[in-house]
Amino acid sequence: MKTLYLIRHAKSDRSDASLSDYDRPLSHRGMKDAPFMGSKLLEKGIYPDLILSSPALRAKTTALAIAEALSYPSDSIRYVHALYASDAETILSLIRDISPSIETLFVFGHNPEFTECANLITNGDIDNIPTCGVVAMRLREDDWKSIGANSAEISGFYFPKKYR
């Protein structure tokens, strides 16, 4: 069965006003939370067949830290510009194009679009995916092309404060 993990980037550092939104790094907390959440996914036996990520620095750094914790090769991460400053329909369109051979897909990106997307896919009521939050969704049909409104159910919702 196809399982999608929408993963919001870890906490970013906004202290340098000269940096663009795209170039914001992770904060000290974010640098700790990303590998921590990777270790929690590892404990649960969750491994991606494919990782897609926004190329914005905070999302990219989060994806790299979690990939490292799961021994996923960093050079296999696909950076997709459309995941930065996108919308739920753009995210769904990208997912629909995923190869049927992929069973477990990780997608790293941003709010508010990730919360909107998770709620659309699951007909859910998540108020906010927190930084470094992971929403796991099992598709009702075994086909990425079927993803859309109410096409999956939430099978897990993990975030750093849940464990601390």
Sequence and secondary structure as in RCSB ss.txt:
>XXXX:A:sequence
MKTLYLIRHAKSDRSDASLSDYDRPLSHRGMKDAPFMGSKLLEKGIYPDLILSSPALRAKTTALAIAEALSYPSD
SIRYVHALYASDAETILSLIRDISPSIETLFVFGHNPEFTECANLITNGDIDNIPTCGVVAMRLREDDWKSIGAN
SAEISGFYFPKKYR
>XXXX:A:secstr
  EEEEEE   B    TTS GGG  B HHHHHHHHHHHHHHHHTT   SEEEE  SHHHHHHHHHHHHHTT  GG
G EE GGGSS  HHHHHHHHHTS TT  EEEEEE TTHHHHHHHHHHT   S   TT EEEEEESSS GGG STT
 EEEEEEE GGG  
